[in-house]
Amino acid sequence: MQDNSRELFALEKKFWQSMVDTETDTAIELLCEPAFMVSSHGSMKFDHAGYRKMAEQGAMTIESFELSDMEATFPSDSTAVLSYKVHQILSPRGKSDRVEQHMADTSTVGP
């Protein structure tokens, strides 16, 4: 895969911003099926309908985020792996309370 790091970082930021803006359709356009997620609750595999349910009915909403230390590696001609740190502010759905999280994250792009 050609080094398209900047484009891939922009797409990753677009995905995160779609979560802040509650633009579920935009996020779904950027997700493959099935998609995988690893969090403090463990790992999960989901399809577009499963993502829509999480995004629109999940217990928490993302209020803001900041990505840093973004890196990309290209293990094959058709695959890219992104890694980065994320600082995010979350709120319980419908409440003004806020939770701050600092995490490390990855994203894989391939055929």
Long-range contacts (C-beta under 8 A, 24 or more apart in sequence): 1-74, 1-76, 1-77, 1-78, 1-79, 1-80, 1-109, 2-74, 3-72, 3-74, 4-80, 5-70, 5-72, 5-80, 8-72, 8-80, 8-82, 8-107, 8-109, 9-67, 9-70, 9-72, 9-82, 12-67, 12-70, 12-82, 12-84, 12-107, 13-67, 16-62, 16-65, 16-67, 16-86, 17-65, 19-55, 19-62, 19-65, 20-62, 20-63, 20-64, 20-65, 22-55, 22-56, 22-61, 24-51, 24-52, 24-55, 24-56, 27-51, 27-55, 28-52, 57-93, 58-93, 59-92, 59-93, 60-90, 60-91, 60-92, 60-93, 60-99, 61-90, 61-91, 61-92, 61-93, 62-88, 62-89, 62-90, 63-88, 63-89, 63-90, 63-91, 63-98, 64-88, 64-89, 65-89, 76-110, 78-110, 78-111, 79-108, 79-109, 79-110, 79-111, 80-108, 80-109, 80-110, 81-106, 81-107, 81-108, 81-109, 82-106, 82-107, 82-108, 82-109
